[in-house]
Amino acid sequence: MAEEIPKTPDGDIPRPKLARKKPARQMRGFKEQFNIAIEIAKEKFVSFLIVGIIGVVLQAIAGMIWLKILAPLSSSSVLMMLITIAIGFLFTAFPMVLMFTAFFMLITGKSSSPLEAYKDSFPKLLGMVLIFVIMTLAQNGGFILLIIPGVIVFVWFYFVFFVYVKENLSPIDSFVQSREYARGNFAIIFIRLLLALLICFLLLIPPAILVMIPGIGVLLMMLAASMIGVLFFSYGYVLYEELAALCPVRADTLDKGQKMKSLALPILTTVVALTFVSVSATKRMLQFRKLPLGNMLKIMMSGDMSRADVNKAMNEAMKKQLQQLASKKNASPEVQEMLAQMLGEKGAEKAQAKTQSAINPPKREETKLEKTSEESKEIRKLFSEFLTDSDWRIRKEAVIVLGEMGWQEFLPELKRMTKDPNNDVRREASKSIILIYSKNEK
C-alpha cells in the first residue's frame, strides 16, 4: 500500500524545503495557460462581481460617514480639517484594500464565496496595506530611475499578493518568495504578462461601443471591463501556480543574507521614491511660503484656528502679497493703484516710497488690470489659484476681496463662482458682482 502524502490544514501538498536550485523548466504554453484563465474568469465572475459591489458600497458608506459626521468638524478649525482629510483617506483606502484582499482570496481558492472571502480578508488586511504601500513606492522609485528598474520590480514581485494570501507567509517573506518564483524566468513572465495585457486591451475595444446604448450603455461597458479585468488577474494566477510548482525554494528557509539580496532592489527604489516625495514636498512647502497663505502655515501646524482667524489671515496675506508686488522696481501704475484701493493711501505711499525713484509712470486716463502687465499676470494667476482652491473658505475670501477691489476684469471668474458647490461662495460671488457693477457706475 502506497504511503499517504501528508497535507497541510488547507488541503495543499507541502512543497519540500530545499536549497536554492534551478530545476528544469517545464511550463505550459501561453495559449493553454490563457484558456485556463478564461475558464477561471467564467467560473468565478459572479463572485468577483459581488465582491466588487460590496467593496463599492463599503467605500460609499465610509465616505458618507466621513462627509456627514467628521468633515463638519473641520468648519471651525484648520488643524481639524487636516486631520479629517487624513481620516477620510483612510476611511476610503481600507475598504478598497479589503476588497482587493477578498478578490485574491477568491482567485486563489482560499475562500469559496464572496462573504467568506471578506471574512477571511480581515486577518490579512494590515499585511496587504503594507504590501500595497511598499509595491507602490518601489515601482514608482524604479520608474524614477529611468523606468527599467521599475519594470524589474514589477516582474520580480508581481506574485507577492498571491503568495501572501495563499501561502501564509509574512509580508516580507512574500516579497522574497515572489522573487524566487521570478528567478530565471524574467523574460517568460514579462512577455506573457505583456501578451495577456495586450489581449485584454484588444478585448476592451468592442465593448466600448456599448456606451452608445441609451440608459444601460455605461453599465454594460463597466460589466465588460470588469470581466476583462478578472481575466487578466486570472491569467496572473495561472502563471503564479505554474512557477510555484516548479520552484523548490521556500523563503522561510533562506537566511537573512539571501533575503536581503532579494530585497535589495525594492529597498533601493523605495528609498528613491521616499527621497523624491520628500524633496518634492519640501519644494512645494517653500513655494507655499512665498504665497499669501504662507503666513498661515505655522498656525495650521501648531494649533486651532477659528473661521474668523482664517478670514483675517487671508486678508492680511493678500495685502502682503500685493505689497510685495508693488515693491518691485518695475511695478506699474496699475499695481500702485490697486495697492492704494486695498491698503488705503497711507499703506500705499509707504510701499511706493521704496520704488518711486525707479518708476517713471506714463500719463494714463484710466487704470485697469491689463493683461500685458507682468504684475497683472501675477495677480491674475494668484487669484485664479485662490478661486480654484479645494478649501471653500479660501475661495470665499478671494471672491470677497475681488468685490471690494471692483475689478471688472474678474467678472467672468466671479460669474463662474456663482455656480460653486459651496453656498457661502455662491452668495458672496453674487454680492461681489453687484458691488463691482455699482462701483463702476459711479
Buried (B, 14 or more C-beta within 10 A) or exposed (E): EEEEEEEEEEEEEEBEEEEEEEEEEEBEEBEEBBEBBBEBBEEBBEBBBBBBEBBEEBBEEBBEBBEEEBBEEBEBBBBBBEBBBEBBEEBBBBBBBBBBBBBBBBBBBBBEEBBBBBEBBEEBEEBBBBBBEBBEBBBBBBBBBEEEBBBBBBBBBBBBBBBBBBBBBBBBBBBBBBBBBBBBBEEBBBEBBEBBEEBBEEBBEEBEEBEEEEEEBEEBBBBBBBBBBBBBBBBBBBBBBBBBEBBBBBBEEBEEEBBEEBBEBBBBBBEBBEEBEEEEEEEEEEEEEEBBBBBBEEBBEEEEBEEEBBBBBBBEBBBBBBBBBBBBEEBBBBBBBBBBBBBEEEBBBEBBEBBEEEBEEEEEEEBBBEEEBEBBEBBBEBBEBBBEBEBBBBBBBBBBBBBBBBBBBBBEBBEEBBEBEBEEBBBBBBBBBEBBEEBEEE
